[in-house]
Amino acid sequence: MPSLSQTLLFLLKWTLVGLAIAAVLLLVRPAQTGPSAAPTQQDSPATPVSFTPREGGVRTSFADAVGRAGPAVVNIYTARVVASSPNAGNPLLRQNPAQVRQRVEGSLGSGVILDADGHLVTNHHVIQGADQIRVQLADGRVATPTIVGTDPDTDLAVLRVALENPPVMPMGRSNVLRAGDVVLAIGNPFGLSQTVTQGIVSATGRGRLGVTDFEDFIQTDAAINFGNSGGALINTEGELIGINTAVLAQTLGTDGISFAIPVNMVRGVMDQIIAHGRVRRGWLGVSSEELPRATAAAAGIDPPVALRISSVDPHGPAAKAGIRVDDFVTHFNGQQIVNAQEALNRVAAMAPGAVLNIRGRRGREELNLEATLDERPPRGSR
């Protein structure tokens, strides 16, 4: 039987061996201790990942914004009756009235409900020429709207649906947008019902595109497809910042260049249509072109920025005030003119009956006249 000293020596020996093995293991794989140690995949079952943004963190989902704005975005379905004939397109064959048939052409679009009375905004081109218009809400309700008024000069139209408790889109401010801001487009592309695409603001204040008479577009790379026209462009808070209107022609090889009418313009157009049935704008009755800077400088204009009057309506306010073809215009109401589009927008923003002070040059002489603006005539009568 081993003695007490031999037993103690045996235990001490194996204790030292155990401690040596533990030290080696610690060097190879440090122990994870404490409550903050994260379990490995084998240690515990996978836990769901939370995408809720933390204060100061990066937003990883825009579902809340879409949930706030989406219910107020509607699908618009239009139909119009057109005449067709077996001989259509063949100028050598006389058309027999008995052979003329009617067919129905359908089209798609989107719209946005903007107040509790059921007023909604869409593009004028979405409903232009339609014999029948139907609106479907995101909650499944269907209604036949009435047309309150249209404004081809901005490609906007205001409709109204008589529904109880319609969802209303919260409106933001387009004047605070910056290039790089994240935006979402909601609409009805290709009849797929409500669809969301995401992009950024590429630029603001886009004009001279020839889409409408009054252009101040938001440019974005959010995907806008057939059926998205009239739909909502929203910010990450779910507020309306624009009405999607146009894309640059795909035949040009472009991609990701879309345009929306800013909500500040939409708000003003809607308010006037609801109040008057149309938009009442100031009208001077001239056409103009921007003067080359070298020509303006040679004429003694400083800074060398001016418009050359190219035509004058003989019955318009400009003619009554004494404006002539080839006059140079530099200021409206004491403010320097920037370009032709900006000058047009400034006159249109004034109420009919307002007095416009016009400064410029006629040859080498100073020009200083006053014109009382008329209401801008409809597009077809100008």
C-alpha positions in Angstrom: 0.0 0.0 0.0 1.5 3.3 -1.1 2.5 5.7 1.7 0.9 9.2 2.2 3.9 10.9 0.7 3.7 8.7 -2.5 0.0 9.5 -2.9 0.6 13.3 -2.6 3.5 13.0 -5.1 1.2 11.2 -7.5 -1.5 13.8 -7.3 0.9 16.7 -7.6 2.4 15.1 -10.7 -0.9 14.8 -12.6 -2.1 18.2 -11.4 1.0 19.7 -13.1 0.3 17.7 -16.2 -3.3 19.0 -16.3 -2.2 22.6 -15.9 0.3 22.2 -18.7 -2.4 20.8 -21.0 -4.8 23.7 -20.1 -2.0 26.3 -20.8 -1.4 24.8 -24.2 -5.1 24.9 -25.0 -5.3 28.6 -23.9 -2.5 29.4 -26.3 -4.1 27.6 -29.2 -7.7 28.8 -28.7 -8.3 31.6 -26.2 -11.4 31.0 -24.0 -14.5 33.1 -24.7 -15.6 34.2 -21.2 -18.2 36.7 -19.9 -21.7 37.5 -20.9 -20.7 39.5 -24.0 -19.0 36.6 -25.8 -20.9 35.8 -29.0 -21.9 32.2 -29.6 -20.6 30.4 -32.7 -22.9 28.8 -35.2 -22.4 25.4 -33.6 -22.8 26.8 -30.1 -26.5 28.0 -30.4 -29.3 28.0 -33.1 -29.4 31.0 -35.5 -31.3 34.0 -34.2 -33.3 36.4 -36.4 -31.5 39.6 -37.5 -33.3 42.9 -36.7 -33.2 45.5 -39.5 -34.7 48.3 -37.4 -32.4 51.3 -37.8 -30.8 52.4 -34.6 -30.2 56.1 -33.8 -27.2 57.2 -35.8 -27.2 53.8 -37.7 -27.7 53.0 -41.4 -31.3 52.5 -42.6 -31.6 49.1 -44.2 -35.3 49.1 -45.0 -37.8 51.6 -46.3 -40.9 49.5 -45.5 -42.2 52.1 -43.0 -42.0 54.8 -45.7 -43.9 52.7 -48.2 -46.4 51.7 -45.6 -47.1 55.3 -44.9 -47.4 56.5 -48.5 -48.5 53.4 -50.4 -52.2 53.4 -49.5 -52.7 56.8 -51.2 -51.2 55.7 -54.5 -53.9 54.4 -56.9 -54.0 52.5 -60.2 -55.7 54.3 -63.1 -57.2 52.4 -66.0 -58.5 54.3 -69.0 -60.3 53.3 -72.2 -61.1 55.2 -75.3 -63.1 54.2 -78.4 -61.4 54.6 -81.7 -62.5 53.9 -85.3 -60.8 51.3 -87.4 -61.3 50.0 -90.9 -60.0 47.1 -93.0 -58.6 49.7 -95.4 -56.9 51.8 -92.8 -53.4 52.7 -93.9 -53.9 52.1 -97.6 -54.4 55.4 -99.4 -55.4 53.6 -102.7 -58.6 52.1 -101.2 -61.6 54.2 -100.5 -63.0 53.7 -97.0 -66.5 52.4 -96.9 -68.4 53.9 -93.9 -70.2 50.5 -93.5 -66.9 48.8 -92.9 -65.7 51.2 -90.2 -65.6 49.5 -86.9 -65.0 50.7 -83.4 -62.5 49.2 -81.0 -61.5 50.0 -77.5 -57.9 51.0 -76.6 -56.9 50.7 -73.0 -54.1 52.4 -71.1 -52.5 52.3 -67.6 -51.4 55.0 -65.2 -51.1 55.9 -61.6 -52.3 58.7 -59.3 -52.0 60.0 -55.8 -54.8 61.0 -53.4 -53.8 64.3 -51.7 -56.8 65.3 -49.5 -59.6 63.9 -47.5 -62.1 65.1 -50.1 -60.8 62.4 -52.5 -58.9 64.8 -54.8 -56.1 63.0 -56.6 -53.4 64.1 -59.0 -52.1 62.3 -62.1 -50.6 63.2 -65.4 -52.7 64.9 -68.0 -51.4 62.5 -70.7 -52.7 59.6 -68.6 -56.3 60.6 -69.0 -56.2 62.6 -72.2 -58.8 61.5 -74.7 -60.2 58.8 -72.3 -63.9 57.9 -72.6 -63.8 55.9 -69.4 -61.6 56.2 -66.3 -61.5 53.8 -63.4 -59.5 54.1 -60.2 -58.4 51.2 -58.0 -57.1 51.9 -54.5 -54.5 49.8 -52.7 -57.2 48.4 -50.4 -59.1 47.0 -53.4 -61.8 49.7 -53.6 -62.7 50.7 -57.2 -64.3 54.0 -58.2 -65.2 56.1 -61.2 -63.6 59.5 -60.8 -64.8 62.9 -62.0 -62.3 65.2 -63.8 -62.0 68.5 -61.8 -59.6 70.1 -64.2 -56.4 69.6 -66.3 -53.3 71.6 -66.9 -51.5 70.5 -70.1 -48.8 73.2 -69.5 -47.5 71.1 -66.6 -48.9 67.8 -67.7 -51.0 67.6 -64.5 -54.7 66.7 -64.0 -56.9 66.7 -60.9 -59.6 64.0 -60.4 -61.9 63.3 -57.5 -63.2 60.0 -56.2 -66.3 59.9 -53.9 -65.1 57.5 -51.3 -65.4 57.4 -47.5 -62.2 58.0 -45.6 -59.8 57.9 -48.6 -56.1 57.4 -47.7 -54.2 60.7 -48.0 -50.6 61.0 -49.0 -48.5 63.2 -46.7 -46.7 66.0 -48.6 -43.1 66.9 -48.2 -41.1 69.8 -49.7 -39.3 69.5 -53.0 -37.3 72.7 -52.5 -35.1 71.0 -49.9 -34.1 68.1 -52.1 -30.4 67.6 -52.9 -28.6 65.4 -55.4 -27.9 62.1 -53.6 -31.1 62.0 -51.5 -32.7 58.5 -51.6 -36.1 58.4 -53.2 -38.8 55.7 -53.9 -41.2 55.5 -56.9 -44.6 53.9 -56.3 -46.9 53.1 -59.2 -48.7 50.6 -61.5 -46.1 49.5 -64.1 -47.3 47.2 -66.8 -50.5 46.6 -64.8 -48.6 44.8 -62.1 -50.5 46.8 -59.4 -48.6 48.7 -56.7 -44.8 48.4 -57.2 -41.9 50.2 -55.5 -38.6 51.0 -57.0 -35.7 52.8 -55.3 -33.0 55.3 -56.5 -31.5 58.7 -55.7 -32.1 62.3 -56.8 -29.7 62.8 -59.7 -30.5 66.5 -60.1 -33.1 69.1 -59.5 -34.4 72.1 -61.6 -34.2 70.2 -64.9 -35.8 72.1 -67.8 -35.6 72.7 -71.5 -36.6 69.1 -72.2 -39.6 70.0 -74.4 -41.9 67.8 -72.3 -44.1 70.7 -71.0 -44.2 74.5 -71.2 -43.3 74.8 -67.5 -40.5 72.5 -66.5 -38.7 72.3 -63.2 -38.2 68.5 -63.0 -36.6 66.3 -60.4 -34.2 63.9 -62.2 -33.9 60.5 -60.6 -32.6 57.0 -61.4 -35.5 55.2 -59.8 -37.0 52.8 -62.4 -40.1 54.4 -64.1 -41.9 52.2 -66.5 -45.1 52.2 -68.6 -48.0 52.7 -66.1 -45.8 54.6 -63.6 -46.9 58.0 -65.0 -48.8 60.0 -62.4 -47.4 57.9 -59.6 -45.7 59.0 -56.4 -42.0 59.9 -55.9 -41.5 59.9 -52.1 -38.7 60.5 -49.7 -37.5 58.1 -47.0 -40.1 59.5 -44.6 -42.9 58.5 -46.8 -43.8 62.0 -47.9 -44.7 63.0 -51.5 -41.9 65.0 -53.2 -42.9 64.6 -56.9 -45.3 63.1 -59.5 -43.5 60.7 -61.9 -43.9 61.9 -65.4 -41.4 61.0 -68.1 -38.2 59.0 -68.9 -35.5 59.9 -71.4 -36.1 58.0 -74.7 -34.7 54.4 -74.5 -33.8 54.7 -78.2 -31.0 57.1 -77.2 -29.4 54.2 -75.3 -30.2 55.8 -71.9 -31.0 54.1 -68.7 -31.9 55.4 -65.3 -32.9 58.9 -66.3 -36.4 59.7 -65.2 -38.2 62.9 -64.4 -40.8 63.9 -61.8 -42.8 67.2 -61.3 -41.8 68.6 -57.9 -44.5 68.6 -55.2 -44.3 72.4 -54.7 -45.5 72.9 -58.3 -48.1 70.1 -57.9 -49.5 71.7 -54.8 -50.0 75.1 -56.5 -51.6 73.6 -59.7 -54.0 71.5 -57.6 -55.1 74.4 -55.4 -55.8 76.6 -58.5 -57.7 73.8 -60.3 -59.8 73.1 -57.3 -60.5 76.8 -56.8 -61.0 77.9 -60.5 -61.3 74.7 -62.5 -58.1 75.7 -64.3 -54.7 77.3 -63.6 -54.7 81.1 -63.9 -51.3 82.4 -65.0 -50.0 85.7 -66.1 -49.3 86.2 -69.8 -47.2 88.9 -71.6 -47.8 87.8 -75.2 -44.3 87.5 -76.5 -41.9 84.9 -77.7 -38.2 85.3 -77.0 -34.8 83.8 -77.4 -31.6 84.1 -75.3 -29.1 86.5 -76.7 -25.5 85.3 -77.1 -23.3 86.8 -74.5 -21.0 88.3 -77.1 -23.9 90.1 -78.8 -25.2 91.3 -75.4 -21.8 92.7 -74.5 -21.5 94.4 -77.8 -24.8 96.1 -77.2 -23.5 97.5 -74.0 -25.5 95.2 -71.7 -23.8 94.5 -68.4 -23.9 91.8 -67.2 -24.3 90.4 -70.8 -27.5 88.5 -70.2 -30.7 89.4 -72.1 -33.6 88.1 -74.1 -34.3 89.1 -77.7 -38.0 89.5 -78.4 -38.7 87.4 -81.5 -42.5 87.9 -81.9 -45.2 90.0 -80.3 -48.9 89.0 -80.1 -50.6 92.1 -81.7 -53.5 91.8 -79.1 -51.4 91.0 -76.1 -50.2 93.0 -73.1 -46.7 93.5 -74.5 -47.9 95.1 -77.7 -50.1 97.4 -75.7 -47.1 98.4 -73.6 -45.0 99.2 -76.6 -42.7 96.1 -76.8 -41.4 95.5 -80.3 -39.6 92.7 -82.1 -35.8 92.8 -81.6 -36.1 94.6 -78.3 -33.7 93.4 -75.7 -35.1 92.6 -72.2 -32.8 92.4 -69.2 -35.1 92.9 -66.1 -38.6 92.0 -64.9 -39.7 94.0 -61.8 -36.1 95.1 -61.2 -34.7 91.5 -61.1 -32.1 90.4 -63.7 -33.4 87.8 -66.1 -31.5 84.5 -66.1 -32.8 82.7 -69.2 -35.9 82.3 -71.3 -37.5 79.5 -69.2 -36.9 81.4 -66.0 -38.5 84.5 -67.4 -41.5 82.6 -68.6 -42.0 81.0 -65.2 -41.7 84.3 -63.4 -44.4 85.9 -65.6 -46.7 82.9 -65.3 -46.4 82.9 -61.5 -47.9 86.4 -61.5 -51.7 86.8 -61.3 -53.6 88.2 -64.4 -54.0 91.9 -63.9 -50.7 92.3 -62.2 -48.4 95.1 -63.5 -45.0 94.0 -64.8 -42.1 96.5 -65.1 -39.9 95.7 -68.1 -36.3 97.0 -68.5 -33.9 96.5 -71.4 -32.5 98.1 -74.5 -33.8 99.2 -77.9 -30.7 99.6 -80.0 -28.5 101.9 -77.8 -31.5 103.4 -75.9 -32.7 102.4 -72.5 -36.1 100.7 -72.4 -38.4 101.0 -69.4 -42.0 100.0 -69.9 -45.0 98.7 -67.9 -47.4 96.0 -69.0 -50.6 94.8 -67.3 -50.7 91.0 -67.7 -53.6 89.1 -69.2 -54.5 85.5 -68.3 -52.5 83.0 -70.2 -54.7 81.4 -73.0 -55.1 77.6 -73.2 -52.4 75.9 -75.2 -54.5 75.2 -78.3 -55.5 78.9 -78.7 -52.0 80.4 -78.5 
